[in-house]
Amino acid sequence: MPCDSGPSYYDSDRDEIKSELDTVTRLLCSVCTALEASDDREVVARITLAADSDLPTWWARHRREDEERLAQEEQARKQRRAELKQRARKLADEIADIEEELGE
């Protein structure tokens, strides 16, 4: 049965609350991923029906946000890689110029 009440977080600091929320989100994501991958459709259907009606909405939004986050991370990696390649080319050019000055 879903918890309607739990520990009060009024006395907790923001970082502690965020940490707890991150943990719960990871756990719920893992459970939803396992359910979605399950071959036992009857179990998935029973859990979905028994679960809070907000679960399917949350799960769809979470997957979409996760996909967007992963796409942003990939874009950032590509951008960083391009920046490093450009820097490497500049450094190679500088080395070539120095070697030319030294007569090497």
N, C-alpha and C positions, 0 to 999 in steps of 0.2 A: 504494500500500500504506500502510495507516495507520502512523503513527509510534508505536513502542513506547517510544522514548526520545528525549529531546531535551535542550535545555540544562537544566542544573541550576539550579533557582531557590532552592536553599538559601541562597545568598549574597545574594539579592535582597531588597530591602525589601518590605514588605507592599503599599505603594502601587504599586510597579512590577509586582508579581505581579498585583494587581487590574486594573491598566491593561491588561496583556497578556491576561488572561482576558476582560475586557470586549471587547477587539478581536477575539479569536478567537470569542467568542460572537456578535458582530455579523456576522462573516464567515460563520460556520456558518448563522446565521439567514437571511442573504441567499441562500446556496446552497440551503437547504431551501425557501425561498419560491419561488425560481426553478424548482426541480425540481417543486414542487407545481403551479405555474402552467403548466408545460410541457405542450404537446400531444403530445409524443413519449413515450407511455406505456412503450414498450420501453426507452428510456434510463432513465427513472425506475425501472422494475422492475430493470434490471441494476445500477444504482447502489445501490438499496435492498438487493438481495441481496448485493452486494459489500461494502457498508458494514458497519461494526460493528453487531452485533445490538442494541446499545443506542440506535442512532440514532432509530428510530421512537418509542421510549419518550421519549427526550430531546426530540424535536421536539414531541410531543403535550404534554408538560409545559411546554415553553418557550412554545408558543402559548397555553396556558391561563394561565400566569403573565403573559404579555404582555397578554392580554385583561383580566385582573384589574388589572394596573397601569394600563392605559389607562382602565378604568372608574373607578379611584380618582382618577386625574388629572382626569378629567371632573367627578367629584363635587367635587373640591377647587376646580376652576374655578367651578363653579356656586355653591359655598358662598362663595367669595371675591367673586363678582359680587353675591350677595345682601347680603354684609356691606358692600360698597362702596355699593350702592343705599341701604341703611339709613343709612349715614354721610352720604350725599348728602342724604337727606331731613332728617336732623337738622341738617345745615348750612343747608339751605334754610329750615328753621323758625327757626334762630338768626338768619339774615339778615333774615327777615320780622320777627322780634321787634325787632331793632336798628333796622330801617327804621321800624317803628311808634313806637319810642322817639324817633327823630329827627324824626318827623312827616313822613316821606316817603311 
